[in-house]
């Protein structure tokens, strides 16, 4: 694998990152085993050209190692990650008893000047993907929706109750300001805190695998 490809490649609207061993696309992130990554990038080195089974086994597993079964399994993993199909391939074509061919020309990440499409109408840059994932993982998006709903309900309830109690108008204004002021505070807390075992602790960004 060349050093340029190590930065990652775009295959259409998919982002493939070999160091992370993952493919990012419309359906989210799919992880690839190291050998599957190596097979994919061997094909990416010469897009459109046949790469024989023997060449792949030697380059990925080493001379005298690996097996046709291991190679077939790696190709199946690649197809699953790319949502590709053997009978109607868009990315990896099988040439029976000969080898495989990458049907799409990859675009190296470091050379790309366009945004990653990832199924979105206007695309999203790689840095944006990480930020959105962070928002989801830390619960900021859920907190935003909850604050909007709860805040709206509080204002509506306060408006009814204050009217019935004949309280001065500034009380309603105070409740509205309190709700608005609490909104950014709740978002900040949801970013930095998480609940573990019934206690709020600082979110250090590290999570054990389930």
C-alpha positions, 0 to 999 in steps of 0.5 A: 500500500502506497503512503498516499493511500494510507490517508484514505480514499473515496470510492464514490460516496464512500470514505475508506480509511485504512488506518482506522479500518473502516468505511463511512457511508450513507448507512454509517460506519462499517469496520473492516478487518486488516486483511480485508483492508489490504486486499481492497487497497491492493485492488485500489493500486491498479483500478480497472486492472485484473489482480490475480488471486495468486498476487493477492495472496502473496501481497497480503498474506505472504508467499506460501501463506494464506488460502483461497478461502481466506481470500474469499472471506476477505472479499466478502467482508469488502463487499459487505462494507461497500454494500456491493453484490457479486452478481451486480458489482459496482465496486469489486468484480470477480473474474472466475478462477482468475482474480478480482478487479476494482471497477471504480477509480479511487480518489485519494483523500489528500488530493481531494478538493471536494466534500465527501458526499456520503449520501447527503445532498450537499455532502459533508466534510470528514471533520464534520462527520466526526463532530456529528458523531461526537454530538450523537455519542455525547447525547447533545442532539437528544438534549436539544430536542428534550430542551425544546419540548420541555421549554415550550411546555413550561412556557405554555403552562406558566402562561395558563397558571399565571393568568389564573393567579392574576400575577404580574406580567413580568413573572411570565417574562422571567419564566421565559428568560429562565427557560432560554438561559437554561438551554445553552447550559443544558447543552454544555452539561450534556457535552461534558457530563455523562451518567454512570452508575447514577452519578454525573461524571466528566465525559473523557471521550473514552468508552469501552467496547460493548 
